[in-house]
Structures are given as C-alpha cells and as structure tokens.
C-alpha cells in the first residue's frame, strides 16, 4: 500500500515536471510578445508627444505671425 502511494506520488511529480518543462518555452514566448507590445506602446507614446510638440510650435508660430500682422 505504501509502495503504491509512493509510486503514484512519483508519477504525479514526474508528470508535473514534464508539464512545467513543456510550458516553459510557451511562457517565454508570451513574455517576449508582451515586451515587444510594451515597447511598441512606448514608441507610439513618444511619437505622439513629439507630434504634439511640433503642432504646438506651428500653432504658436502662426499666432505670432497674426499678432505681428495686426499690430
């Protein structure tokens, strides 16, 4: 009876280890995809901020030209 329990425990442990080893590459792939996604979001945010700054500079320049033309 004790040997049966020991064998069952050993089999469960082996199956768990096998499953975890099989999942490891999948988990690494998912982590790399999340990192790429986060990097893309950061780049998008940087480009968005850059575009806002450029637009703000153009608007300010046009406003200065209008003030100079009026005054």
Secondary structure, 3 states (H helix, E strand, C coil): CHHHHHHHHHHHHHHHHHHHHHHHHHHHHHHHHHHHHHHHHHHHHHHHHHHHHHHHHHHHHHHHHHHHHHC
